[in-house]
Amino acid sequence: MKKSVFWSMLVICLSMLVSVSYAAELRVMTVWGGDQKEYLDQMFAEYTSLHPEVKISHEVVAGTGAATYTEVLQTQMAAGTGPDVFFNWAGELAGFFADAGYCEPLDQYYEVYGWNEILIPWAVDAVQRGGKIYGVPITSQAMTFWYRKDLWDELGLTEPKTYQEMEELCAKAKAAGIYPLSVAGKYGWMVMRLLDYLLEVTAGPELHDKLNTAEENWNRPEVIEMYRLFKKWADEWIVPGFLQVNPDDARFPMYQGQALMIFEGSWMEPEFKNDGQDVNNFRFLLHPTDHEPLRVSGFPEQFMINVQSKYKKEAIELVNWFIQPDVQEKWYGTALSGTATIGVYPDSNEFPNTYEFRKAIEQLEDIYPPTDQAFPPELMHDYFDIQSSVALGLLTPEQAAAQIQSAIEKYKEEHGIEVFGSAGGLK
C-alpha cells in the first residue's frame, strides 16, 4: 500500500473515531457575522473545552436582516433540518416559530435553573407567548436619541424633559445650521423607530400597546397626529434625502457635523469606536414622552430550542452556561453586544455611555416594542410604504391612518385573527 493512501485512510479512521466520541453535536444558528462570529466561536470553544463530549457547529445568516434570516430558519424547521439552538428577536418575529410548534417550551427550565432570578424581568416577559416561555433572553436592547456632545455644548442645549422641549431643541439646532436628526430610510425600520417614539407621545402607553396588538383602530386622531408630527420632522429636522440612505451610513452626517443626533440603540458605543470616533464625544438621552411610566422602545434577543432536537438536554445546558453572569461579563463587548443578565455591565472606562445605558435598561419598568416586532412581518411592507409616502407628501396623515387600518383589517380577515400576538408577546 502506498504511504499516501495509508495516511489518508488513517486520517479518515481517526476522524471517524473523534466524531463518534461526541455525546452531542449541537448546531447553533445566529445572525452575527464578522468579528462577532469569531468571538462567538471562541466563546463556544471555551464551552466545549469544559464539555469535551459536546461539539458545537456555529452557523451564521449574517447581514440579511430579520426577513431573510427568518425565511431561512422557517425553511429549515419545516424540513426538519433546523438547528438545535437558534437566535431570534422577540414579538411576532419569534411568534411564528412558537405558534408553529417548532420551539421547546422552557418554563420548567426557568424553575430548575432559576433563570428568573438572573434575567431582567421585562426581557423574560417579552419572550412569552400563550402563557408559556419559549426563549431565553441573551441581550436586552433599547433605543433612543444619541447626540454629539461638542455640538450640543456649542448650542447650549439641555436635556429635554417634555416633547415640546424636544421640538424646541430641534428648532434651535436647525436655526444654527445643524440638522437635528439623521436617519436612514432604506429598508424602513430606522425611520419606523422615530414613528414608534412619536406614537408613544401622541397615544400614551396604554393606547400604544393596544394599537400594537390591533385591539384598537388605527384610523384615529392619535395616529393621525403621529403622522403629522413625523411629516414635520421629515420636512424640517431630518437630513434631506434620508429615504435613500442605507442604515450603515446614517451616523456619518453626525460625524461630519451636519447632524446633531441619530435614533439608535444601546449597542452604539462600540460602533462609534469602530468608526474611529471618540466615545466621550457622544451621549444618549431617554426621550421624553409626557407620559408615565417613561418608556423607550426596546426588545430582547433570545435563544430558542428546536423542539425536534435530539440533544435538548445539552442545548439547555449550553444556554444556561451562556447567560451566567461570569460568562456574560467575560464576553461582553466582543462576542456579546448586550446582555439580559442582571448586574452585568461593560467596562465603564472603555464604554461609559453603554455602562449608563445598561443601568437604565435594568431599571425600566416597561418598554414598548418596535412595530416590526409587534406587527406580523407581512404587514410591515404596508407600514413602511405608508411612512415613506407621508414623508414624500404622497399621503396626508389622515390618508395614512386610514390606509394602515385598512391593511390591518385585510390581514385579520385573511388570517382569521382578532389581535396580533394574542397568544402572548411583548406587553
N, C-alpha and C positions, 0 to 999 in steps of 0.2 A: 504493500500500500504506500502511495506517495505521501511524503511528510505533510504537504499542503492539505491533502484530503483528510489525513489523520487529525491534524489540528482543527480543521473545520468541523469535523464530526465531534471532537472533544468539546469545542466551544458550544455546539448545539446541545450536547448532552448536559453540560454544566448549566446552560441557560434553562433547560427543562427542569433540572433539579432545583434551581433557585426559584423558578416560577411556581412549582408545586409546594414550596415551603411556606408560602403565604397563607395565613388563615383567612385573609380577606383582601380583596383588591378593589379599593374604592375609587370610583370616578367622581370627581368634583368639577362642576361647571360654573364659571363666573364670567363677568363682563370686563374683568380687569386685565388689560394688556400692558405692554411696555415694561417699564421699570417695576411697576407694581406687581406684575406677574412674576418677575424674577424674585422679588422679595417674598411673595406668597409661596413660591416654590421652595424657597429656603425655610419658610415657616413650616410648610408641610414636611420637609425633610427633617426638621427638628422633631416633629411628632413621630415620624417613622423611626427615628433613632431611639426614641423612648418605647416604641411599639414595633419592633422589627418584624413582627408577624403580619403587619399591615402594609400594603402597598397603596400609594395614592397616585392617581393619574389626574393631573390638573388640566382641564380643557377650557379654552377661552373663546368666547364670541365677542371680541373686543371692537370698540369703535363703531358699533352698529346702532346704539340706542335701544330703547325699550321695544319698539315694534319688531325689528329683525330678531333680536335675542329671543323674545317670547315665541316668535314663529318657529325658530329652530328648536326651541325647547318643546313646544307643542307637538311638532312633528315626531321628535324622538319619543316623547312619552306615549303618544298614540300608537307608535310602532312597537312599544315595549322595549325600547333600547335607550331609555333615558338614563341620566347619571344617577348615582346613589344620593349625592348631596348636590343641591343646586342653589345658586344665588337667585334672589328675586327682590323686587321692590315690595310695596305694600298695596293696600286698596284693591281696586279692580284688576290691576296688572297681575297680582298674585291670586285674586279671587277665582279666576278661570280654573287654575290648577287645583284649588281646593274643591270647587264645585264639581269638577270632572272626576274627582276621586283619585287623583294622581298623588296626593300628599298624605303622609302619615300623620294622624292627629297626635299631638305631642303633650297633651295635658298631663298624662301620668308621669312623664319625664320631668316636667316642671316640679312636680311633687317630689320625685325621687332625688333629683339633683339640686333642688332648692333654687331654681333659676329666678323665681320671683323676688328672691332676696338680693340678687346681684344685678338685675337688669332694670333699666329705667321704666317705671310703670306705664307711661303713655306709649312707649315703644312696644311693650308687650300687648297693650290694648289694641294697637294698630295691626297686629298680625293675627287677630282673632276673626273667625267667620263662623256663623251658625252656632255660636256658643262654644266653639272649640278653638284651640290654638293650633295653628298649622305651621308655624315657623318660629325660629329663634332669632331675635334681632341681633345683628352683628355691628351695625352702626346706627346712630340716630343723627339725622341731619336737619338743619333748619336754614331758612333763607330770609334775607333782609337786605338793607342797603349797606354797601361798603363805600367809603369815601376816601379821597386823598387828603391827608391831614394838612399838608402845606397849603393847598388851595383853600381848604376850609378855614385855616387860620388867617390867610390873607384877606378873605372875605368877612372875617369877624363873625362867623356863624356859631350858633349854639344848637345843641341837640333839640329837635322839635318835640314838644310834648302833646301836640294836637295835630290833626290833619291840616287845619288852617295854617298852623305854623310850618308844616311841611311845604305847603304851597308858597308861603312867603319866602321860605328858604330857596325854593326853585326860582322864584321871580328875581330874587337878589342875585343869584348866580348868573342867570341869563342876562340881567342888566349889566353885569361885569364882563360879558362876552364869553362866558363858560356855559356850555350845555349842562343842565343838572344831571342828566342820566344818559348812559349808553347801554343799549340792549341790542340783541340780535334777533331778527325776525325769521331767519331761515329755520325751518322745522317747527316754529310756532311756540315751543314750550318756554323759551326765555321771556317772550312777551307775555305769555299766559301768567307768569309769576306776578307781573305788575297788576294784571286784571284781578288775580286772586286777592292781592292786597287791597285793591280798591273795593272789591265786593265785601271784604271784611269791614271796611269803613262804612259803606252805604247800607249794608244789611245787618251787621252785627253778628255775633257768634251763633245764636240760636237759629236765625233765619238762614245764615250762610250754610250751616250744616244741613238744613232741610233742603236747600237748593242743590247741594252737592249730591244728595240721595234722590233728588227729583220728587221729594214729598210735597214740595211747594212749586207753584207755577213760576217759570222764569219770565214770563211776559208780565212784568210788574214794575212799579216805579223804582224800586231799589236797584234792579238790574239795569233799567234804562239810565239811571244816574251813574252806575258803574261805567257804562259805555260812554256816557257824556264826559265823565272825568278822564277816561282813557283817551278820548279824542283830543282833549285839552293837552294832555301830556304829549301825545303824538305830534300835535301841531306846534307846540311851544317849547317843550322841555327835553325831548329826546333827540339825540344826534340824528340829523336828517339821513334818509336812505337806509334806515335800520332794518327794513323788511327784507333786504337782500343780504344782510350781514350774517356770516357764519358765527355760531356761538363762541368758537375758539378765538374770534377776533374782536369780541365785544369789549374787552378790557383795554385794548390798545388806545382808543381815544382818551381814556383816563390817564394812561401812561404819558401820552403826548400833551397833556394839559388842556385838551379840548373839552373834557367832560369831568364833572365832579364826582359822580357816583356810578356804580353798577348795582344791579339787583342779583345777588349771588348767594352762595351757601357757606356753611361753616367749614367747608373744605378749601377755601380760597387762599389762605395764607401760604401754604406750600406752593400754590400756583404762582403767587407773586414772587416767591423766592426763585422758583424755576425760571421765571421770566427775567431774572436779573434785577428785580426791584428790591428796594429797602423795605422790609416788612414793617419797620417802625413808622413808615410814612403812610400807613393805612389804618383805618379804624372802621368799626361797624356800629350801627345804631339799630336798636329794636324799634321798628317802625310804629309810629303812633296810630291808633285806630279809633280813638274816642270811645272805646268800649272796655268793659271789664268782664272776665279777666283779659289782660293783654295777651293776645295770641300772635304767633308768627306762623308762616307756612312751614311745615316740617313733615318728615317721614322717616321711618326706619328702613334699613335694608336688612334682609334676612337670609338665613339658610333654611331650606326646606328639605325634607327627606322623602325620597321616592317610595311610595307605598309598595312598589314591586321589588324593592331592593332585596337582594339575598343577604345583605350584610347590615341590617338595620341596627343591630347592637353596636357594631363597630362604627357605623355612621353617627349614632347618637354620642358615643364616647369621643369621637373626633370633635363634634360640635361643642360638647361640654368643655373639652380642653381649650378650644378656640376662644371661648368667651370668658375664661377665668381672668381675674384682674392682673396677675403677674404676667400672663401671656400677652394680654392686651397692652399693658404698659411697655413691654419689651418691643413690640412690633408697631406701636403707634407712630405714624409719620413716615413709615416705609411701606410695609405690607398693608397697613390699615390707614385709611383716610379719615376714620372716625371710629366711634365706639358707642355701644349701648350699655356698657358695663358701668355701673355706678362707681364714682370715685376715681376714674381713670382719665388723666389729662396729659396733654403733651408738655414738653419742656417749656416752662414759662419764659425762659430767656431766649430760646430759639423761635418760639411761636407765641408771643404774648397775647395776640388777639384771639387765636384759637383757644388758648388756655381760658380766657374770659368767656368766649362763646360757649365752650363746653360746660362751664359752670352755669351759664344762663340756661342752656338747654335742659340740664338736670332739674332746674328749679321751676320750669314751666309746668303749670297745672294742666295745660291742654295745648293742642296745636290744631291748625286746620290743614287738610291735605291739599297738595297741588291738584288742580282739576283733572290732570291726566292720570291721577291715581284714584280719583273719586268717580270719574265717568268711565263707562265702558270704552275700550280703545276705538271701536268703530265710530263712536260719536265725536271723537276728538278731531276727525277730519273736518266735520261741520264747524266745530268750535273754532278751530284755527282759521278756517276760511272766513268766518264771520268777523273775527277780531281784525284780520288783515283788511277786510272790506271797510270796516269802521275807520281804521287808520287812514285809508286811501280816500275816504269820503264817498264810497260807493253805496254804503248803507248808513242810514241815520240810526241813532241809538234806539229809537222806537222800533225800527225795522229789524235791528239786530236782536233785540229781546224777543220779538215775535218769531223770528226765524229759528233761534236756538230752541225755543219752546216747541215749535213745530217738529224739529228734528228729534227732540226728546220723545214727543208723543208717538212719532213714527217708530222709533226704536222700541218703545214699550209695547206697542201693538204687535210688532213683528216677533218679539221675543216672549210675549205673554207675561210680562212682569209689571209690578206696580212701582217699585222703588229700586234704586241701584244699591248694591251692597246690602240688600235686605237680610242676607244671611249673617252679616256682621261687618267687620272692617273698621276703618277709622271713624272716630266719633268726634 
